[in-house]
Amino acid sequence: MRELKGKVAAVTGAASGLGRAMALAFADEGMHVALGDVTDTSEVFAEVERKGVAALSMKLDVSRAQEVEAFAELIDQELGGAHVVCNNAGVSPLGAAWETSLGDWQWILGVNLWGVIHGVRSFVPRLIARNQGHVVNTASVAGIINPPGSGPAYVPTGIADSERNRPTGFEPTVKSKETLAREALLKKAVAYGRLSADDVAKAVVQAVKEERFYILTHPRIKGAIGARMEDIIGERTPRNPLAL
Ligand SMILES: NC(=O)c1ccc[n+]([C@@H]2O[C@H](COP(=O)([O-])OP(=O)(O)OC[C@H]3O[C@@H](n4cnc5c(N)ncnc54)[C@H](O)[C@@H]3O)[C@@H](O)[C@H]2O)c1
């Protein structure tokens, strides 16, 4: 979408980190912005409004289809419908796959997977109807490389502190000593991530304008992605990307 000014961006997970930065970057382009989050977005709302564009805010849990649908409906009513949709809300409680509690798996998949599915189901038919739009789904490079534990491309945000968003009724993981040690390392790695949320938001705005499909925020990770693809095609045991 080459011209963003006057159009409408919808961003989930807009209260913090990448979502907050994207909301502000779209507002800088003159877009009106709809903010969705399970927590309070009033600080971002005020900052978006200060940039002279319209803002809308809704408290929603992206793992609930009807709440995402209500978000899309509210944007239709108040802002005339979204043009750019960022399915960005996410959580990242850490644990080895086999020791992660069922509650944690359900929570993670509810937000990180079903949140995107609900966003796509609610918004894409609307974009198709107006024959215009761009969807940005925030994922993790951990999904396309094979790192032990987690991915090495971090952006300093609140993601290592996802516990703050744990809903009631999801039994937490009982963490082993190794997991607790890895968690401490992850928090450090996230805090020291060299790319800022604002850098990522700028890359997203640029990619939307250039109508690009993939956004790889950390170019140095491309070698590890290539290695993983080669290992799949070559039917080899995956190499450790941290050791390449
Ligand atoms: N920061 C990184 O290094 C990194 C790395 C890989 C992937 N990501 C992904 O980036 C996205 C943004 O995360 P971030 O790094 O900005 O972290 P963050 O914790 O700063 O922001 C995440 C936002 O999502 C919101 N949220 C959580 N659960 C929600 C729910 N059920 N419904 C609605 N909103 C909810 C939180 O309140 C928060 O505002 C996530 O999808 C995350 O998995 C981040």
The ligand as an SDF file (V2000), in Angstrom:
LIG
                    3D

 44 48  0  0  0  0  0  0  0  0999 V2000
   10.7990   -8.7490   21.4050 N   0  0  0  0  0  0  0  0  0  0  0  0
   11.3290   -9.7940   20.7790 C   0  0  0  0  0  0  0  0  0  0  0  0
   12.5430   -9.9980   20.7940 O   0  0  0  0  0  0  0  0  0  0  0  0
   10.4340  -10.7290   20.0170 C   0  0  0  0  0  0  0  0  0  0  0  0
   11.0290  -11.8450   19.4220 C   0  0  0  0  0  0  0  0  0  0  0  0
   10.2220  -12.7310   18.7090 C   0  0  0  0  0  0  0  0  0  0  0  0
    8.8610  -12.4790   18.5680 C   0  0  0  0  0  0  0  0  0  0  0  0
    8.2990  -11.3840   19.1700 N   0  0  0  0  0  0  0  0  0  0  0  0
    6.8590  -11.1890   18.9870 C   0  0  0  0  0  0  0  0  0  0  0  0
    6.5500   -9.8190   18.8800 O   0  0  0  0  0  0  0  0  0  0  0  0
    5.1800   -9.6070   19.2700 C   0  0  0  0  0  0  0  0  0  0  0  0
    5.1020   -8.3810   20.1500 C   0  0  0  0  0  0  0  0  0  0  0  0
    5.7260   -8.6420   21.3930 O   0  0  0  0  0  0  0  0  0  0  0  0
    6.7120   -7.6010   22.1050 P   0  0  0  0  0  0  0  0  0  0  0  0
    8.0850   -8.1040   21.9220 O   0  0  0  0  0  0  0  0  0  0  0  0
    6.3720   -6.2280   21.6940 O   0  0  0  0  0  0  0  0  0  0  0  0
    6.3190   -7.8940   23.6490 O   0  0  0  0  0  0  0  0  0  0  0  0
    5.4760   -7.0170   24.6960 P   0  0  0  0  0  0  0  0  0  0  0  0
    5.2330   -7.9390   25.8430 O   0  0  0  0  0  0  0  0  0  0  0  0
    6.1840   -5.7440   24.9490 O   0  0  0  0  0  0  0  0  0  0  0  0
    4.1140   -6.7050   23.9270 O   0  0  0  0  0  0  0  0  0  0  0  0
    3.1140   -7.6980   23.7370 C   0  0  0  0  0  0  0  0  0  0  0  0
    1.7490   -7.0520   23.8680 C   0  0  0  0  0  0  0  0  0  0  0  0
    0.7410   -8.0440   23.6410 O   0  0  0  0  0  0  0  0  0  0  0  0
   -0.3010   -7.8480   24.6170 C   0  0  0  0  0  0  0  0  0  0  0  0
   -1.0550   -9.0870   24.8260 N   0  0  0  0  0  0  0  0  0  0  0  0
   -0.6370  -10.2110   25.4740 C   0  0  0  0  0  0  0  0  0  0  0  0
   -1.6260  -11.1220   25.4690 N   0  0  0  0  0  0  0  0  0  0  0  0
   -2.6720  -10.5750   24.8050 C   0  0  0  0  0  0  0  0  0  0  0  0
   -3.9680  -11.0490   24.4790 C   0  0  0  0  0  0  0  0  0  0  0  0
   -4.3920  -12.2630   24.8420 N   0  0  0  0  0  0  0  0  0  0  0  0
   -4.7850  -10.2340   23.7560 N   0  0  0  0  0  0  0  0  0  0  0  0
   -4.3710   -8.9740   23.4080 C   0  0  0  0  0  0  0  0  0  0  0  0
   -3.1570   -8.4850   23.7030 N   0  0  0  0  0  0  0  0  0  0  0  0
   -2.3170   -9.2780   24.3980 C   0  0  0  0  0  0  0  0  0  0  0  0
    0.4680   -7.4030   25.8710 C   0  0  0  0  0  0  0  0  0  0  0  0
   -0.3770   -6.7650   26.8170 O   0  0  0  0  0  0  0  0  0  0  0  0
    1.5090   -6.4760   25.2700 C   0  0  0  0  0  0  0  0  0  0  0  0
    1.0380   -5.1520   25.1810 O   0  0  0  0  0  0  0  0  0  0  0  0
    4.7290  -10.8900   19.9650 C   0  0  0  0  0  0  0  0  0  0  0  0
    3.8960  -11.6220   19.0920 O   0  0  0  0  0  0  0  0  0  0  0  0
    6.0400  -11.6260   20.2170 C   0  0  0  0  0  0  0  0  0  0  0  0
    5.8770  -13.0250   20.2570 O   0  0  0  0  0  0  0  0  0  0  0  0
    9.0640  -10.5170   19.8920 C   0  0  0  0  0  0  0  0  0  0  0  0
  1  2  1  0
  2  3  2  0
  2  4  1  0
  4  5  1  0
  4 44  2  0
  5  6  2  0
  6  7  1  0
  7  8  2  0
  8  9  1  0
  8 44  1  0
  9 10  1  0
  9 42  1  0
 10 11  1  0
 11 12  1  0
 11 40  1  0
 12 13  1  0
 13 14  1  0
 14 15  2  0
 14 16  1  0
 14 17  1  0
 17 18  1  0
 18 19  2  0
 18 20  1  0
 18 21  1  0
 21 22  1  0
 22 23  1  0
 23 24  1  0
 23 38  1  0
 24 25  1  0
 25 26  1  0
 25 36  1  0
 26 27  1  0
 26 35  1  0
 27 28  2  0
 28 29  1  0
 29 30  1  0
 29 35  2  0
 30 31  1  0
 30 32  2  0
 32 33  1  0
 33 34  2  0
 34 35  1  0
 36 37  1  0
 36 38  1  0
 38 39  1  0
 40 41  1  0
 40 42  1  0
 42 43  1  0
M  CHG  2   8   1  16  -1
M  END
$$$$
